[in-house]
Amino acid sequence: MDTSNPSVFVNAELLRLYVGCRVRAVIQVLRSDGGVVTGKSTDENQIIVKGSPPVPLSNFVEVIGIADTEKSIRAEIWSNFGNTFDTHTYNQLCQLANGEFKHLFL
Amino acid sequence: MAKCVSPDAISTILANPSPESSSDVPDIVVQVIDLKATGASGNRFMFTANDGKMKLRGILPTNMSSEVMSGNIQNLGLIRILDYTLNDIPNKPEKYLIVTKCEVVSPPLEMEVKSEVKSEETGIVLKPKQENGIKSEVKSEVPGIFLKPKQEMVAKSAAQIVHEQRQNMAPAARMSMTRRVFPLVSLNPYQGSWTIKVRVTSKGIMRTYKNARGEGCVFNVELTDEDGTQIQATMFNEAAKKFYDRFQLGKVYFISKGSLKLANKQFKTVKNDYEMTLNENSEVEEASNEETFVPETTFNFVPIDSLGPYVNGTELVDVIGVVQNVSSTMSIRRKSNNDTIPKRDITIADETKKTVVVSLWNDLATSVGQELLDIADKSPIVAIKSLKVGEFQGVSLSTLSRSVVLINPDLPEAKKLRSWYDSEGKESSMASVGSGMSPSSKSGSRSMYSDRVSLSHILKNPSLGEEKPVFFSVRGYISFIKPDQAMWYRACKTCNKKVTEALGSGYWCEACQKNDVECNLRYIMAVKVSDASGEAFISVFNEEAEKIVGCSADELDKLKSEEGEENPYQLKLKQATWNSHLFRVSVAQSEYNNEKRQRITVRAVAPVDFAAESRFLLEEITKMRASK
C-alpha cells in the first residue's frame, strides 16, 4: 500500500485548513457542468470540485486531490459511492481523523 | 538581614517542587498575605505567599500556628521558607504550597509588595519606584515611598482580626467575607475545609430505599459553579430531610463541610472525577444577592428510527415527536417495596415515519401526562430529555427522575416537526420502530446491537454459560471453513431429525417412525470466526450456515462431487471466507472427555449494516472517551 502521499479526510469546514494539501472528501452532487462539479459537503456546505468526473456520476462521490482554494478541490481520483450514503457518520470521521486521532491518519 | 522579599521567590519554589531537604532550599523570603484560619478547630493557617511578582496559595505548618496566634507572624509580614513541598491542584495549573518549616523575618509591612511590571532590575534589593509602592530597604536617601515596618501597631494575630470582623456581621455576609470561595475544580478528598458557591442546576426527587441496614431516603442535586464546573451532591436520611426543601432549582448557595470521593463511573451523570456527599453537619446557605437562574435545557435529539443501537445501553437519549396517543394513568406496583407508582404511556412519531412509546413515570405521568391527554387531539409536539432506552416491544423509552418534558417547545426542531406533520405527517402511515425488531426474530437487527461484545470477552471467560447459556452479539469475519469436516447430517424431510440408513434402501426416521427414499442434508459445521480481538470456532446450524456459505447443504454436496480444475466445492468455501457478519451467539459449557469446554453456537446471522454499525462504533468511541 502506497502511503507516501496521504490525503486528509475533509468536509467544508476542514477544507479551509488544508489549502494546498492533498485531501479527500465525499460530496453529494448538486450540479455537474463542464469540468466543474458543485457538491454538498457532509457538513452541509458547498464544495466545488474541478476535474473530469466519471460518467455516469452517482449521487455521492468521493474525490481525492489537491485543495486549490478554501472552497474547492482539484480532483485527481473520482470514485462513485452510489446513491445512498450516511453523511453524518462520514462527518464524524472527518472530525475524529483531524482531531483527537490525527496521529492515526497522517 | 534584608527585610524584603527574595526576588522571584515564587518562581524558585515552582522550579523545585520537592526539595530533598532544607539544605536544598535557597534563601526564600516571602510576604504573607490573605492569612486566615482554617481546619476543624481553626488552628491551622492558610495564606498566600507573595514575592512582589507572583503569588502562591499555601498553608503554614501546625508548629507555626502558635507564632500566628501570638502575633509573630501576621498578615503582610515576612517569613523565610526553610522547607516545603509543592502540591498539585487537580485539573488546574496552579500549585499549592505546603510549608513544612519556616521562620519569622519581619512584622507586617505597610502594604502588599508589588513590583513594577517592566522592571528589569531583579537585584537583591528592590528599588523603590514612583508609580507603585515598592517597599525598599531602610535606605532613606533613595526617593520614593518609604515604608517602615509598623512596630507601633498593636500586634493582633490573624485569628483576632477575623474574630473581630465576624462578631457584628450578619450570617450571610459573614460567610462570604471570612471564607474564600474555592472553585469546584480545585476540590479533592484530601483538602481540609472549603466553601463553594454554586447554583443548583438539577434537583432529583426524594427516593426511599430499603437495604440490609434498614430503610432510608436519598436525593441528589447537580451543582454548577461560576466556571461551569459541575458536581453531583448526594444526601441521605437526616441530611436529605434537612436540605431537600432548602435546595431549590436555579438558586445559588454557599456550601461547606461536605465530603468528596471518587465518582462511580457507572452512574456518572455529570463530568467530574469526584462526587460530593453532604451530611447533617454540612452547611448550606443561600447566597442572598444572586438571581435565580434556571439554565435552559439543551437537547440532542435522536431520530426515532435511530434508537435501535441505544437499546439496553446506559446512554440516555433525548427525543422530539408529535403525540399520537396518550394512555390513561396506570398504577404499577414496584417489586422491591410494594409501592405503587403512576405511569402513563404516550406514543410519539417523527419525520422518520416511525413511532415509539414513551413511559412517563411518577410526577410526569400525573402532571405533564394529564396535560398531554387534554390537548392530545391537537397533536402537540413534545420534547423529552434524558430517557432510558429499553427493549420492550423492540424499542421502548422510559422517563427517569432527571427527565425533562417540554410541550410545544420553542425550538427549531419543533417548528420543523410541526410543518412536516401538518403537511404530510398527519396522513402518512407510520410503523412502530420496534416492529421487525422482536427478540424472537432470527435476523432481528436490534438484537445485533444488544449485548455486543468482542470475541475476546467470550474467550477470556471460560465460566460463561455455566448454569444456563448466555447470549451475545458479535461482529466478525469468517476466517476459516475446514473443507474436510463432517459438514452436514442426513435429515428427515418431515421433522429434520437425523435419519439412519435403512436396511435395504432409503432412510429410517426414528421420530416419525417411517421410511423415506430421500433425505435432506442439513448443515452442522464448525467455522472459525475472527474479529479484532481474537478468534474462535463456532458451531453453525442449517439456516445460518446457508446464509454464510451461500447455498444449501444439498447443493454444496453436489459441488463436492463435481470434477474440475478448480474444485468448485473448495471455491465455494473460499468465497464464504473473509466475509463479515453480525452473529447472535449462545455460549454454554459442555463436558468432553472429562474436560469442561466452552461451546459457542450461532443462533442468528445478519449482514452488517455499515451505516448502523458505524453509528454504533461512533457511540462506542464516545463512551470510551467519556470514561477516561
Interface residues (C-beta under 8 A of the other chain):
Chain A: D86 H88 T89 Q92 L96 E100
Chain B: F610 A611 S614 R615 L618 I621 R625
